[in-house]
């Protein structure tokens, strides 16, 4: 397996699939949530539904500060859905 850098990730879909595979390797009961009809901010569950996972990969534009702001905004919005 070759090394993977964040700059190699070309899409949010690829990033989510990568996260799902890593989480499935770590948690034997990891369940990815089907988001075809909306997942309400929950992308996966594990450990008897006591662990909640959300994956978000912001677009690779702008400076680091603006990316952090986007991620924080996304987290707040997703938590409000719970």
C-alpha positions in Angstrom: 0.0 0.0 0.0 1.4 3.4 -0.9 1.4 6.4 1.4 -1.6 8.6 1.1 -1.4 12.3 1.7 -4.4 14.6 2.3 -3.6 16.4 -0.9 -4.1 13.1 -2.7 -7.8 12.9 -1.6 -9.8 14.2 -4.6 -13.3 14.2 -3.3 -15.4 14.2 -0.1 -16.8 10.8 -1.2 -13.3 9.3 -1.4 -12.5 10.8 2.1 -15.7 9.3 3.6 -15.0 5.9 2.1 -11.5 6.0 3.5 -12.8 6.9 6.9 -15.4 4.2 6.8 -12.7 1.6 6.0 -10.4 2.8 8.8 -13.2 2.8 11.3 -14.4 -0.7 10.2 -10.8 -1.9 10.7 -10.8 -0.4 14.2 -14.3 -1.2 15.4 -15.7 -4.6 14.6 -19.3 -3.4 14.9 -18.8 -0.2 12.9 -21.9 0.6 10.8 -21.7 3.2 8.1 -25.0 5.2 7.7 -26.6 5.2 4.3 -26.7 8.9 3.4 -28.7 8.6 0.1 -31.8 10.0 1.9 -29.8 12.2 4.3 -27.9 11.0 7.4 -28.8 14.0 9.7 -25.0 14.5 10.3 -24.4 10.9 11.5 -22.0 9.0 9.2 -21.4 6.0 11.4 -21.9 4.3 14.7 -20.0 1.8 16.8 -19.8 0.1 20.2 -23.5 -0.5 20.5 -24.4 2.9 19.1 -22.5 4.7 21.9 -19.9 6.1 19.4 -21.1 8.6 16.8 -18.9 9.5 13.8 -19.2 12.4 11.4 -16.9 12.7 8.4 -16.4 16.1 6.7 -13.7 17.0 4.1 -13.8 20.7 3.2 -12.9 21.9 -0.2 -9.2 22.5 -0.7 -9.5 26.2 -1.3 -8.7 29.2 0.7 -6.2 29.6 3.6 -6.0 27.5 6.7 -7.9 29.9 8.9 -10.9 30.0 6.5 -10.9 26.1 6.4 -11.0 26.0 10.2 -14.0 28.3 10.3 -15.8 26.2 7.7 -15.2 23.0 9.7 -16.3 24.6 13.0 -19.5 25.9 11.3 -20.2 22.4 9.8 -19.8 20.8 13.3 -22.1 23.3 14.9 -24.8 22.8 12.2 -24.5 19.0 12.4 -24.8 19.0 16.2 -27.9 21.1 16.0 -29.5 18.3 13.9 -29.3 15.8 16.8 
